[in-house]
Amino acid sequence: MTPPIVGLGVSVGTKIIVEVVEIRGNCPVYRVGDKMVIKMPELILNETDKVCIHALTAMQTLLQAIARGYSARELGVGERDDEGYVQCPDPGPPYTRGGTVIFKIKRVY
């Protein structure tokens, strides 16, 4: 596999897989196992199940850090360097009728 090209502070070409690993409450968009595939800086639509704009916005900072090679373990969001976790901003019951989704963000280059 070709290594990512680093330019302008972004690892262009770094592949990231975002997977739904848990849903607390009811999410109207995702189901466990749904994935988003990103080849920085592009969302690969034909490999992506669904996209929720609220969740994507919430994970943007972590996506950038993981893509740039920062360790998820050192950032405090996972136990492995290339794999971290984040959740969407919907708190779920009793505050909303929705639910929060836990995502695994994995750098696979």
Secondary structure, DSSP 8 states (H G I E B T S, - for coil): ----EEETTEEET-EEEEEEEEEEE--SS--TT-EEEEETTEE-GGG-----HHHHHHHHHHHHHHHTT--HHHHTS-SBTTEEEEE-S---TTT-SSEEEEEEEEE--
